[in-house]
Amino acid sequence: MSASTECDWEEILAEIRRSMSVDSSSEALIPSIRDSRVSELISRFRECFILDILKHELEEAGQWLKYVDSELEFLVKKYKLSGFSLSREFKSFKEDPLSHLKKKVFIYVYDYARGKIGLRDLVKKCSSAAYTSLRTNMRSSYQVWGFAAILNYLSEEGFTVHFPEHRYLTIDRAGKQKTGRIPPNIVLFNPKRGFISFFYEAPRPLSWEDSEDLQAVWSLYTTLRPDVLIYSGKVMDIVKLGSYPPVKKPDVLVEFKELTDWYDRSRDLKSYFKKTPLTAEEWRSKWLGGLYTGLADALGVKKSEIKRSVEEGRSLRIKEHKLVQLYNSLYKPRKALLVSRAVVPATIKSELESSGVEVVDDVGFDRSRLKPVAEAIEKFGSFRGADYVSIDLPVETVVRLAEFAESAGLGDISAAIDELLRRSSSR
């Protein structure tokens, strides 16, 4: 717990404690401020502490965010977007990583000041909160970069935005499911290829109002969630309650991995086995049965072993590369792709590819390295689900078409284009 020589946060903590008094109110200890400098001292402590334990990581985050900014700027330019939104958490981190991490340790300083926790616990809690937030946002950084880079690559292949019509792209799922649907984040269109629909961090739970609603949508609370699901054609809703998993089968599944040693890490799947809040036992039995099978296939163990582990309440820790295999086993996409910033060891790569997951590694922040990913996605373009197409035309061209339609006694611009094509082909 040694303090930085540049910034002695332990001394700042001692000064904070001296500047506060603790009053007893009922069962709570309420710290009151006796010194007007306390807010400044707390801010200094948080900054000193974060810089002391995560200075190198913050410098790396700054570099990553430059790549993210560059890719997003290119995205806005290529697709003529009116803007974009990010999740509130990542937006805060992207704007100022240090300030964002300072927010994560705010409450613990007051717990320390009122004597609820000691110095050792303070350091432990602050370190854990700051590091967890950093890692989560570094993952989001690479995921957002990868998603934007794939879209940018496709723009160079002639794809344009069909949806959203207002061209304001949301790279998150906040509020998207309030209407009882899971809509796409973006639908691209190419006159030769057709439509491709992208769902970022889906599926997500639908809104609900009463017990019956909750029972109906509970499967979406417990479904495993890949980074990106992609569908051929124009797909405006992927909800398919009663099926397993409760969404339409995707054509492409993409997962991003930002850490150099991601394959050595594990994830706890216990949260995915939460019981339904009501009496949806029929669905739960069906869902768990399918999940047991998928886990068993991915882990190479017997289905009965998975079932016993869950029934006994034990957490199932699964390696990250096994989780990707599980995604593939459960969603059964026509194409599963894993994008790794770093090189993936040959043994892990071979295991993933033998299970049907194509690995594109050593990508770094080089968009050109995503060529095989974009090309694989492009092949799934189709005109399914669409009767009409929106095409970008210069204002001058639209005005001339409208004038022609009026002079020729035609109903609209579409009819004007049909007439011009007919005249051209009859020559």
C-alpha positions in Angstrom: 0.0 0.0 0.0 2.9 2.4 -0.6 1.9 5.8 -1.9 3.2 7.3 -5.0 6.3 9.5 -4.5 4.6 12.1 -6.8 1.3 12.2 -5.0 1.0 10.9 -1.4 -2.6 9.8 -1.4 -2.2 8.2 2.1 -1.4 11.6 3.5 -4.3 13.1 1.6 -6.6 10.5 3.2 -5.4 11.4 6.6 -6.1 15.0 5.9 -9.6 14.2 4.7 -10.3 12.3 7.9 -9.1 15.2 10.0 -11.4 17.5 8.1 -14.5 15.5 8.7 -16.5 14.8 11.8 -18.9 11.9 12.1 -22.4 12.5 13.7 -24.6 9.6 14.8 -28.1 9.7 13.3 -30.3 6.6 14.2 -28.2 3.7 13.1 -26.3 5.5 10.4 -23.0 7.4 10.8 -23.2 10.6 8.8 -20.0 12.4 8.0 -20.2 16.2 8.1 -17.7 18.5 6.5 -15.8 20.9 8.7 -13.4 22.1 6.1 -14.3 23.8 2.8 -11.3 22.1 1.2 -12.7 18.6 1.7 -14.2 18.3 -1.8 -10.9 19.3 -3.3 -9.0 16.9 -1.1 -11.3 14.0 -2.0 -10.9 14.8 -5.7 -7.1 14.9 -5.3 -7.1 11.6 -3.5 -9.2 9.9 -6.2 -7.0 11.3 -8.9 -3.7 10.4 -7.1 -4.9 6.9 -6.3 -6.1 6.1 -9.8 -2.9 7.4 -11.4 -0.8 5.5 -8.8 -2.3 2.1 -9.6 -3.4 2.5 -13.2 -1.2 5.1 -14.8 0.2 2.8 -17.5 -3.3 1.4 -18.3 -4.7 4.9 -18.6 -2.0 5.8 -21.1 -2.9 2.6 -23.1 -6.6 3.5 -22.9 -5.8 6.9 -24.4 -4.1 5.3 -27.4 -7.0 2.9 -27.9 -9.6 5.7 -27.8 -7.7 7.6 -30.5 -8.3 4.6 -32.8 -12.0 4.5 -31.7 -12.4 8.3 -32.4 -10.8 7.9 -35.8 -13.0 5.0 -36.8 -16.1 6.7 -35.6 -15.2 9.9 -37.5 -14.7 7.9 -40.6 -18.0 6.1 -40.0 -19.9 9.4 -39.8 -18.3 10.7 -43.0 -18.7 7.5 -45.1 -22.3 6.9 -44.2 -23.3 10.6 -43.9 -24.6 10.0 -40.4 -26.2 12.8 -38.5 -24.6 11.5 -35.3 -24.2 8.5 -33.1 -24.7 7.5 -29.5 -22.7 5.2 -27.2 -23.7 3.5 -24.0 -23.7 6.0 -21.1 -20.9 4.1 -19.3 -18.6 4.0 -22.3 -19.4 7.6 -23.4 -18.3 8.8 -20.0 -15.1 6.8 -20.2 -14.4 7.9 -23.7 -14.7 11.6 -22.9 -12.3 11.4 -19.9 -11.0 8.1 -18.7 -9.5 9.5 -15.5 -12.6 11.4 -14.5 -14.7 8.3 -15.2 -12.6 6.1 -13.0 -12.6 8.7 -10.2 -16.4 8.4 -10.0 -16.0 4.6 -9.3 -14.2 5.2 -6.0 -16.2 8.2 -4.7 -18.5 6.3 -2.3 -15.6 4.4 -0.7 -13.8 7.6 0.5 -16.9 8.5 2.5 -17.1 5.0 3.9 -13.5 5.4 5.1 -14.1 8.9 6.4 -17.0 7.7 8.7 -15.0 4.7 9.9 -17.1 2.0 8.1 -14.0 0.6 6.4 -10.3 0.8 7.2 -7.4 1.8 4.9 -6.8 -1.8 3.7 -10.4 -2.3 2.7 -10.5 1.1 1.1 -7.5 0.3 -1.1 -8.9 -3.1 -2.0 -12.4 -1.8 -2.9 -11.1 1.3 -4.8 -8.6 -0.8 -6.7 -11.2 -3.4 -7.6 -13.8 -0.9 -8.7 -11.4 1.1 -10.8 -9.8 -1.9 -12.4 -13.1 -3.5 -13.2 -14.4 -0.4 -14.8 -11.2 0.1 -16.8 -11.3 -3.4 -18.1 -15.0 -3.2 -19.0 -14.4 0.0 -20.9 -11.3 -1.3 -22.7 -13.4 -4.2 -23.9 -16.0 -1.8 -25.1 -13.4 0.3 -26.8 -12.2 -2.6 -28.9 -15.7 -3.8 -29.6 -16.9 -0.4 -30.8 -13.8 0.0 -32.9 -14.3 -3.4 -34.5 -18.0 -2.8 -35.1 -17.3 0.6 -36.7 -14.4 -0.7 -38.7 -16.4 -3.6 -40.2 -19.2 -1.1 -41.2 -16.5 1.2 -42.7 -15.0 -1.6 -44.7 -18.4 -2.4 -46.1 -19.0 1.2 -47.0 -16.0 0.9 -49.4 -17.8 -2.0 -51.0 -20.7 0.2 -51.9 -23.0 -0.3 -48.9 -25.1 2.6 -47.6 -27.4 3.1 -44.6 -31.0 2.0 -45.1 -32.0 2.0 -41.4 -32.2 4.1 -39.3 -33.7 6.5 -41.8 -32.7 9.5 -39.7 -29.1 8.3 -39.9 -28.5 8.7 -36.2 -26.7 5.4 -35.2 -27.0 4.0 -31.7 -24.1 1.8 -30.8 -25.8 0.4 -27.7 -29.2 -1.1 -26.8 -30.5 1.4 -24.3 -34.3 1.8 -24.6 -34.4 -0.2 -27.9 -36.7 -2.9 -26.5 -39.4 -0.7 -25.0 -41.8 -1.4 -27.9 -41.6 -5.2 -27.3 -39.2 -5.8 -30.2 -35.5 -6.1 -30.7 -34.8 -3.8 -33.7 -31.5 -3.6 -35.5 -28.9 -1.0 -34.8 -28.2 -0.5 -38.5 -29.3 -2.0 -41.8 -27.0 -1.6 -44.7 -28.0 -1.7 -48.4 -26.0 -2.4 -51.6 -27.9 -2.4 -55.0 -26.0 -5.5 -56.0 -25.9 -7.4 -52.7 -29.1 -6.4 -51.0 -29.5 -5.8 -47.2 -27.5 -6.8 -44.2 -29.0 -6.2 -40.7 -26.7 -5.7 -37.6 -27.7 -6.2 -34.0 -25.1 -4.9 -31.5 -25.1 -6.6 -28.1 -28.4 -8.4 -28.6 -30.6 -10.1 -27.5 -31.7 -8.0 -24.6 -34.8 -8.2 -22.3 -38.1 -6.7 -23.5 -40.1 -4.3 -21.5 -42.8 -5.8 -19.3 -45.6 -4.5 -17.1 -47.0 -7.5 -15.1 -46.3 -11.0 -14.0 -47.5 -12.6 -17.2 -45.4 -10.3 -19.3 -42.3 -11.0 -17.3 -42.9 -14.8 -17.5 -43.2 -14.5 -21.3 -39.9 -12.5 -21.8 -37.9 -14.1 -19.0 -35.9 -16.2 -21.5 -34.3 -13.0 -22.8 -32.9 -12.3 -19.3 -31.0 -15.5 -19.2 -29.9 -15.8 -22.8 -26.2 -15.7 -23.6 -25.3 -12.5 -25.4 -22.6 -12.4 -28.2 -21.1 -9.1 -29.3 -22.8 -8.9 -32.7 -25.5 -10.9 -34.5 -25.9 -10.3 -38.2 -28.8 -11.3 -40.5 -29.2 -11.6 -44.2 -31.8 -9.2 -45.7 -33.9 -6.6 -43.9 -34.7 -7.9 -40.5 -36.5 -5.4 -38.2 -37.1 -7.7 -35.2 -35.4 -10.9 -34.0 -37.6 -11.8 -31.1 -38.9 -15.4 -31.3 -40.2 -16.3 -27.8 -40.8 -19.9 -27.2 -37.9 -21.0 -29.3 -34.4 -21.8 -28.1 -32.6 -19.4 -28.0 -35.5 -16.9 -28.0 -34.4 -15.0 -31.1 -34.3 -15.8 -34.8 -31.3 -17.8 -35.9 -28.5 -15.4 -37.1 -26.6 -15.8 -40.3 -23.4 -14.5 -38.8 -22.1 -14.2 -35.2 -19.1 -12.0 -34.4 -17.2 -11.9 -31.1 -14.3 -9.5 -30.3 -11.4 -10.2 -27.9 -9.2 -7.3 -26.8 -6.8 -8.9 -24.3 -3.6 -10.6 -25.3 -4.3 -13.5 -23.0 -8.1 -13.6 -23.3 -8.1 -17.4 -23.9 -6.5 -18.0 -20.5 -9.4 -16.2 -18.7 -12.6 -17.7 -17.5 -16.2 -16.5 -17.0 -18.7 -17.5 -14.4 -21.9 -18.7 -16.0 -23.9 -19.1 -12.8 -26.0 -16.0 -13.5 -27.3 -17.7 -16.6 -29.0 -20.4 -14.6 -31.2 -18.0 -12.5 -34.6 -19.4 -11.8 -37.6 -17.8 -13.4 -39.4 -15.5 -11.0 -42.8 -17.1 -11.6 -44.0 -20.4 -12.9 -42.5 -20.7 -16.3 -41.1 -24.1 -15.5 -42.0 -25.6 -18.9 -40.0 -23.0 -20.7 -37.2 -23.2 -18.1 -36.9 -27.0 -18.5 -36.7 -26.6 -22.3 -34.2 -23.8 -22.1 -31.9 -25.5 -19.5 -32.1 -28.8 -21.5 -30.8 -27.1 -24.6 -28.2 -25.1 -22.6 -26.9 -28.3 -20.9 -26.5 -29.9 -24.4 -24.6 -26.8 -25.7 -22.3 -26.6 -22.7 -21.6 -30.3 -22.8 -20.7 -30.1 -26.5 -18.4 -27.0 -26.0 -16.7 -28.4 -22.8 -16.4 -31.9 -24.0 -18.2 -33.4 -20.9 -21.3 -35.3 -20.3 -24.6 -33.5 -20.2 -25.4 -35.1 -16.8 -22.3 -33.5 -15.3 -23.4 -30.0 -16.3 -26.9 -30.6 -15.0 -25.6 -31.9 -11.7 -23.3 -28.9 -11.3 -26.2 -26.5 -11.8 -28.6 -28.3 -9.6 -26.1 -28.3 -6.8 -25.8 -24.5 -7.1 -22.1 -24.5 -8.1 -20.8 -21.9 -10.5 -19.8 -23.1 -13.9 -16.5 -21.4 -14.8 -15.8 -21.7 -18.5 -12.7 -20.5 -20.4 -13.4 -17.6 -22.8 -12.6 -19.7 -25.9 -15.0 -22.4 -24.7 -17.6 -19.7 -24.3 -17.2 -18.7 -27.9 -17.7 -22.3 -28.9 -20.8 -22.3 -26.7 -22.2 -19.2 -28.6 -21.7 -21.1 -31.8 -23.3 -24.2 -30.5 -26.3 -22.4 -29.1 -27.1 -19.9 -31.8 -26.0 -22.1 -34.7 -25.1 -19.3 -37.1 -24.2 -20.0 -40.7 -20.9 -18.3 -40.0 -19.2 -17.7 -36.6 -16.2 -15.3 -36.5 -13.8 -14.4 -33.7 -11.8 -11.2 -34.0 -8.7 -11.1 -31.7 -6.6 -8.0 -31.3 -3.6 -10.2 -30.5 -2.2 -13.4 -31.9 -4.1 -16.5 -30.8 -2.0 -19.6 -30.0 -2.1 -22.3 -32.6 -3.7 -24.9 -30.3 -6.5 -22.5 -29.3 -7.0 -21.4 -32.9 -7.2 -25.0 -34.1 -9.7 -26.0 -31.4 -12.0 -23.0 -32.3 -11.8 -23.6 -36.0 -12.4 -27.3 -35.6 -15.7 -26.4 -33.8 -16.8 -24.1 -36.6 -15.5 -20.7 -35.4 -13.3 -18.9 -37.9 -10.5 -17.0 -36.1 -9.2 -13.7 -37.4 -6.3 -12.7 -35.1 -3.4 -10.3 -34.8 -5.8 -7.6 -36.0 -4.6 -4.8 -33.7 -6.4 -1.6 -34.8 -5.8 -2.2 -38.5 -9.0 -2.1 -40.4 -7.5 -3.8 -43.4 -7.0 -6.9 -41.2 -10.8 -7.2 -41.0 -11.1 -7.8 -44.7 -12.0 -11.5 -44.3 -14.6 -10.6 -41.7 -16.2 -8.0 -43.9 -16.1 -10.2 -47.0 -17.7 -13.1 -45.1 -20.5 -10.8 -43.9 -21.0 -9.2 -47.4 -21.8 -12.6 -48.9 -25.0 -12.7 -46.7 -26.5 -9.7 -48.3 -30.0 -10.4 -49.8 -33.3 -8.6 -50.7 -35.2 -10.7 -48.2 -37.8 -8.8 -46.1 -37.8 -5.7 -48.3 -40.2 -4.5 -51.0 -38.8 -1.0 -51.3 -35.4 0.5 -51.2 -34.1 3.9 -50.1 -31.5 5.4 -52.3 -29.5 8.6 -51.7 -29.8 11.1 -54.5 -28.5 14.6 -54.8 -31.2 17.3 -54.1 -30.8 18.6 -57.7 -31.6 15.2 -59.1 -34.6 14.7 -57.0 -36.0 18.1 -58.1 -35.5 17.3 -61.7 -37.2 13.9 -61.3 -40.1 15.6 -59.6 -40.4 18.1 -62.4 -40.3 15.3 -65.0 -43.0 13.3 -63.1 -45.3 16.4 -63.0 -44.8 17.2 -66.7 -45.3 13.6 -67.8 -48.5 13.3 -65.6 -46.8 10.6 -63.4 -47.7 10.0 -59.8 -44.3 10.2 -58.1 -40.6 10.1 -58.5 -40.6 6.3 -58.6 -42.9 6.3 -61.5 -40.7 8.9 -63.2 -37.7 6.6 -62.8 -39.6 3.7 -64.3 -40.7 5.8 -67.3 -37.2 7.0 -67.9 -35.9 3.4 -67.8 -38.6 2.3 -70.1 -37.7 5.0 -72.7 -34.0 4.1 -72.3 -34.5 0.4 -73.0 -36.8 1.0 -76.0 -34.2 3.0 -77.9 
